[in-house]
Every structure is written in C-alpha cells, then in structure tokens.
Amino acid sequence: MPIFRLVDDMVFPPPDYADASGLIAVGGDLSCDRLLEAYRVGIFPWYSEDQPLLWWSPDPRLVLHLDDFKIARSLRKTLKKGLFQVTFDRVFEDVIAACAIAPREGQQGTWITKEMQDAYIKLHGLGYAHSVETWFEGKLVGGLYGVSLGKAFFGESMFHHKTDASKVALVTLVERLKAWSFRFIDAQMTTEHLLSLGAQELSRRIFLKQLQSALRHPTKRGKWRIDQL
C-alpha cells in the first residue's frame, strides 16, 4: 500500500489504505481541525522526535467496551480503601507532561513530543481533550488523558507515581462514561495490560462502523467534572 503525504487540505485517505503496520500518511500538521478530523475517520498521530509526523489506522484496533471493563480483586481492595481523590480536567497540562516522561516497557524516548503536548493542550482549551487526575495527600500521583467525540473516548496515555493510581483514574473514567452513555474507549494499539482489563481487538471495518455510530451523538464539550450528570 502507498503511504500518502498530507497537504494543506484537511482530508485523509480512507483508513483501508493503511499498510500492514497501520501507517497511512505522513506530514500535515497538528492543528485542532486536522486532529479532530483524524479521530472522526479512525486515524491518530503517533511518532517520535526524530521522525516526521506519522498517521495511523491499525488493523486490528484495540477497543474497550465499557461493560467489558474488568477490575482485579487487588484493585477493588484499593478502591475500597479510598486512598485516592480523583478529579477531571483540573491539571490537564500536568497530566500530559507526566505522561510524556513516564517510562514505557520496550520503549526509549517518548511519542508525546512538545509539539504533541501543545496540540492537545489546545484541544483541551476547546473542550475536546480531557484529563483524569488521581491525588494522594494533595499530590498528583497518576492520571490519563484523551479526546472525546460523540459517544467515543479516544484514550491517549496514562501515568502513575503510586501503585494503582492510573488504574483508579481509569475506573473512575469508565464509571462516568457509562453514566453518560458513551459506547467505548478507543485504546488504539494492543497491549497485554489493556487486554487484561477487558479490551478486545476489533477489525478495522467493525471499529469504523462502531465509531460512526458513536459519532452520531453530540459531543460533551467543555470542562468535565466528576459529579457532572
């Protein structure tokens, strides 16, 4: 399959044109309009500082349907103890910065470049990107961030400085998304950790159908609150 080079037009090639690795295009920019259009058609950016801007649509796609989310017994014990306070959209910039420097098994460096951070901070300002923060004794110890469109949440990254801190953030997010009738969390790339939490691989074709169904609903824009209905 050819790899497409993006130009100024906010148009992406059909996701089915991606190569075997999921790579579909190179170039373009990280403007809010382009990022939102990418998510709408099942494409996302992922690259490192020594690479050009790369766009992906993997097949299969890892998706967490909210009713399939699994909470391990040890995590249930942590939740029962009530050790952490969880907030939404309080310190988005701190969360994405912490995700950028979080160590990843088998990875060197980060794909959350300064350019990526600036782009998602702008999306947050427009009410599309959101963070979930976990606090312990007044200190930020874990969290995650992602993008919301329609009834779909596109999970981007998470971090923790204390055991179970990011998992507690995810549990809280899943509970809120279920209450708001969201359909799924797009986990993008397959990892054993996410599979253990109940995520499953879907073919690109099925994922895109589910995505288009989720996008028929209005987007819950603006700052989120944990007690929001």
C-alpha positions in Angstrom: 0.0 0.0 0.0 1.3 3.5 -0.7 1.9 5.9 2.2 0.1 9.2 1.5 1.7 12.6 2.0 -0.7 15.1 3.6 -1.0 18.6 2.2 -2.9 21.7 3.4 -6.4 20.2 2.8 -8.0 18.7 5.9 -8.6 15.4 4.1 -7.2 11.9 5.0 -7.1 8.9 2.7 -9.5 6.1 3.5 -8.3 4.1 6.5 -8.4 0.9 4.5 -5.4 2.2 2.5 -3.1 1.8 5.6 -0.2 -0.6 5.2 0.2 -3.8 7.3 1.6 -1.9 10.2 -1.3 0.6 10.2 0.7 3.5 8.8 -1.4 5.5 6.4 0.0 9.0 5.9 2.9 11.3 6.7 3.1 15.1 7.1 0.5 17.7 7.6 0.2 19.4 11.0 -1.3 19.0 14.4 -3.9 21.8 14.1 -7.0 21.2 16.1 -9.1 20.9 12.9 -6.8 18.2 11.5 -6.6 16.2 14.7 -10.4 16.2 15.1 -10.9 15.1 11.5 -8.4 12.3 12.0 -10.2 11.0 15.0 -13.5 11.2 13.2 -12.2 8.9 10.5 -10.4 6.4 12.8 -6.9 7.8 12.4 -4.4 9.1 15.0 -0.9 10.6 15.1 2.0 8.7 16.6 5.6 9.4 16.0 8.9 10.2 17.9 11.0 13.4 17.8 13.4 12.0 15.2 10.5 11.2 12.8 8.2 13.2 10.6 4.5 13.4 11.6 3.0 9.9 11.1 -0.7 9.0 11.0 -2.0 5.5 11.8 -5.1 3.3 11.5 -4.2 -0.1 12.8 -6.0 -3.3 12.0 -6.9 -4.8 14.3 -7.9 -2.0 16.7 -7.9 -2.3 20.4 -11.2 -1.2 21.9 -12.6 -1.2 25.5 -16.4 -1.5 25.6 -17.3 -0.1 28.9 -19.4 -3.1 30.1 -16.4 -5.3 29.5 -14.1 -3.5 31.8 -12.5 -5.8 34.4 -11.5 -4.7 37.9 -9.0 -7.0 39.5 -9.5 -8.1 43.1 -6.5 -6.2 44.3 -7.7 -3.0 42.6 -11.1 -3.5 44.2 -9.4 -3.5 47.6 -7.6 -0.3 46.7 -10.8 1.3 45.7 -12.5 0.2 48.9 -9.8 1.8 51.0 -10.5 5.2 49.4 -6.8 6.2 49.3 -7.1 8.5 46.3 -9.0 11.6 45.3 -10.0 11.7 41.6 -10.7 14.8 39.6 -11.4 15.7 36.0 -9.8 18.4 33.9 -8.1 20.2 36.9 -4.5 20.0 35.7 -4.5 18.8 32.1 -1.1 20.3 31.3 0.5 18.5 34.3 -1.0 15.2 33.3 0.1 15.2 29.6 3.6 16.4 30.8 3.8 13.5 33.2 2.6 11.0 30.5 5.4 12.3 28.3 8.1 11.3 30.7 6.6 8.1 32.0 8.8 5.0 31.3 7.4 2.5 28.8 8.5 -1.1 28.7 10.4 -1.7 25.5 10.4 2.0 24.5 13.0 4.7 24.6 12.1 8.4 24.5 8.5 9.5 24.0 6.0 10.0 21.3 4.3 12.8 23.3 6.6 15.4 22.0 6.4 19.1 22.9 4.5 19.6 19.6 2.0 16.9 20.6 1.6 18.4 24.1 0.9 21.9 22.7 -1.6 20.5 20.2 -3.6 18.5 22.9 -3.5 21.4 25.3 -5.2 23.5 22.6 -7.8 20.7 22.1 -8.3 20.8 25.9 -8.9 24.5 25.7 -11.6 23.9 23.1 -13.3 21.3 25.3 -12.4 18.2 23.3 -9.4 16.8 25.2 -9.8 15.7 28.9 -7.7 14.6 31.8 -8.5 12.4 34.8 -6.2 13.1 37.8 -5.5 10.9 40.8 -4.3 12.6 44.0 -2.7 11.2 47.2 -2.3 13.6 50.2 -2.7 16.6 47.9 -0.1 15.4 45.3 -0.7 14.3 41.7 0.3 10.7 41.6 -1.5 9.3 38.5 -3.8 10.1 35.6 -4.7 9.8 32.0 -5.8 11.9 29.1 -7.7 11.5 25.8 -10.1 13.0 23.3 -13.9 12.9 23.4 -16.1 13.0 20.3 -19.7 12.0 20.2 -20.1 8.9 22.4 -16.5 7.8 21.9 -13.5 8.4 24.1 -10.0 8.1 22.5 -7.6 7.2 25.2 -4.1 8.6 24.6 -1.8 7.9 27.6 -1.6 7.3 31.3 1.0 7.5 34.1 1.4 6.7 37.7 3.8 7.5 40.5 2.0 5.3 43.1 0.7 1.8 42.6 -2.8 1.6 41.2 -3.1 5.4 40.7 -3.6 5.3 37.0 -6.0 2.3 37.3 -8.1 4.2 39.8 -8.3 7.1 37.3 -9.4 4.6 34.6 -12.0 3.0 36.8 -13.5 6.5 37.5 -13.4 7.4 33.9 -15.2 4.2 32.9 -17.9 4.8 35.5 -18.5 8.4 34.3 -18.6 7.4 30.6 -21.1 4.7 31.3 -23.3 7.2 33.2 -23.1 9.5 30.1 -24.0 6.6 27.8 -20.6 6.5 26.0 -20.0 3.5 23.8 -16.3 2.7 24.2 -12.8 3.8 24.8 -10.5 3.5 21.8 -7.3 2.1 23.2 -5.6 2.1 19.7 -2.7 -0.3 20.0 -2.8 -3.7 21.6 -1.0 -4.3 24.9 -1.3 -7.2 27.3 -2.2 -4.8 30.1 -5.2 -3.4 28.3 -6.3 -6.9 27.2 -6.2 -7.9 30.9 -8.6 -5.0 31.7 -11.2 -6.3 29.2 -10.2 -4.5 26.0 -10.6 -6.6 22.8 -9.2 -6.4 19.3 -11.7 -5.4 16.5 -11.1 -5.5 12.8 -10.8 -2.0 11.4 -14.0 -2.4 9.5 -16.0 -3.2 12.6 -14.3 -0.5 14.6 -15.1 2.1 12.0 -18.8 1.1 12.0 -18.9 1.4 15.8 -17.1 4.7 15.6 -19.6 6.2 13.1 -22.5 5.1 15.2 -20.9 6.8 18.3 -20.3 10.0 16.3 -24.0 10.4 15.5 -24.4 11.8 19.1 -23.4 15.3 20.2 -20.0 15.8 21.8 -19.8 16.5 25.5 -17.6 19.6 25.2 -16.2 21.8 27.9 -14.5 21.0 31.2 -15.8 17.8 32.8 -16.5 17.4 36.5 -16.5 14.1 38.4 -20.0 14.9 39.8 -21.4 16.0 36.4 -24.6 14.4 35.1 
